[in-house]
Structures are given as C-alpha cells and as structure tokens.
Amino acid sequence: MRFLKHTGCAVAGVVLSAGSTLAMAEVVVVVASASPVKTLAGSQVANIFLGKTNRFPDGGQAVPIDLPEGSAIRDEFYTRFTGKSAAQLKAHWSKIIFTGRGQPPETLGSSAEVKRYLAGHLDSVGYIDARDVDDSVRVLPADPP
C-alpha cells in the first residue's frame, strides 16, 4: 500500500511536469512571408490585438488573427504581449463590443490555418507556436512590452 501511494505521487509529478512543459510553448508573432511589415514593437502588437489600432506603423491596414479561446498558445500570447489573462481579455472585449467600438479578432482553429490565412492576406498578423514556423510566414521581432 505504501508503495502505491508513492507511485501515485511520482505519476502525478510526471504528469504535472509534462503539463508545465506544454504550457511553456514559445509564441511568435507572424505575418505572411510576402508582407511588407518587417517589425513591430510589443506595444504595437498589443494595440492591434486589443483593438486599440487597426493600422501597422507604415499606415497599412492591420488585421489581427486569433487562435481559439482555451488554446495554450493564445493564453501565452495574451499574457506575454498584453498582460491580460483569458478572463481579463473576455471582459475587455465585452466592454468594447457593448460600447460599439469594435469587434475581437477573427479566430482560426490552428496554427496551420493561421499560416494559410496569412499567405492570402498580406494585411494580417497572427501568432503561432515557434515550432510551427515555416517559409510561408515571417517571424516579426516583436519583444513583449
């Protein structure tokens, strides 16, 4: 019986370790490889994704593309770039929508969908797990604010 208790603790520890490893995905901000946008400051990324601006620094239209609510990549992105938790983000958009000042970014189901979308929309910006980067997208050097 004592062995089972310790084994259970060890298994729980391994599961927790694996979960924390998964939560530590490296999020990168991306645009289509053909996009004219070469860099964004972290504050500019935050402002685009929070609906505070809809323009890139050069004046071009900026259309943010989100991943689904509950996605670890989405949670990491918003925590790093805006300092907002999922609940705070939901409250932020509820207020913006209620006051008629905007709508949240379009949501796509996966990093692969984001990359496909960006390829056909040079005015868009998204974020994905760094492990999903390929030559269809350009990683923007956007340090969190």
N, C-alpha and C positions, 0 to 999 in steps of 0.2 A: 504494500500500500504506500509506504513512504517513497519507494522508487517511482510509482506512478505520479505522485504529487510533484516530485522534482522534474520528471519527464514532461509533465504538463506545463510547468513553468518554463522549461527550456524551449518547448514548442511555441509557447506564447511569445517568448523573447525573440525567436527567429521570425515569427510572423510580424511582430512589431518592427523589427529591423528591416524586413523586406518592405513593409508599408512605408517606412520613412524614406527608404531609398527611392521608391517610386514617386513619392511626393517631391523629391528634390530634382525634378526634371529641369533642364536648362531651357528657359524660354527665350526665343529670339524674335525680334521684330523683322518682318519681311515685306518686300514688295516684289513685283514681277521683275525678272532679270532685265527686261527692256524698259523698265520705269525710269523716268528722268530723275527721280528722287534718289539722292546718294547718301543722305544722312538726316537724322532727326535727333534733337535733344530729347532727353527723357520727359521733360515737361511738355514738349510739343506732342509726343506720343500720348501722354496722359490727357492733354486737352482735346485731342482728336477723338480718343475713345470715350471720353466723358461728355462729348457733345458740346464742348466749350468753343470749338472752332471746327470748321469744315474745309479748311484750306491748309495746303502744305506751305512751308516758308516762302517758296517761289511764287505763291499766289494760286497755284493749281488746285483744283478740287481734290479733297481728301475724303475717301470713303472707307471707314473702318469696317473690318470683317472680324466677327467674334467666333469663338468656339462655344459649344453648348454649356449651359449652366450645369454645375456639378463636375465639370471637367477639371482635372488636377492642373492641366496646363493653363486653363482660363483663370483659376484661382491664383496660381503662382504669378501670372501676368499682372492681374489687377492688384495684387498685394505689392509686388515689386514696383510697378510703374505709377500707381495711383494711391497706394497706401490704404485701399479700401478692401474690406472683407466682402464675401458674397452677399451678406445681409445688407451691408452699407451700400453696396452697388445697387442692389434691388431698390432700396429706399431712395437713392439718388435718382434713378430712372423713373420711379413712381412720381416723384416731385416734378421732374422735367416734363413728363407726359401730361400730368394733371394741369400744369400751367400752360401747356400748349407750346413749349419752347423747343420741342424736338422729339425724336424717337431714338431708341437704342440701336446700336449697330446691327446689321443683318447677321444672323447666326448660321454657320455651316457646321456640318456634323463631324468633321475630322480634319486633321492637318492636310491630308491628301486633297480634300475638297477645297480647302483654303488655297492651296497651291494651284489647283486647276482654275479656280475663280480669278486669282490674281493674274494669271497668264493672259486672260482675256480682258482685264480691266486695269489699265495702267494707272488709273486714278485711285486705286485701292491700296490699303495697307492692312496687314494682318499680323498674326503671331503664331508660331508653331514651336514644337519641341525641336531643339537643335539637332537631334538625331534624325529628323525628317527633312533636313535641308538637302536640296539637290540643285542642279544647274537651272531649274525653272524659276528659282527665286534668288533674290539678293538679300543678304542679311544686312540690316542697317545698323551701323554702330550707334545705338541709342542707349546710353547709360541711364539707369533709373535716376530720377531727380533726387 
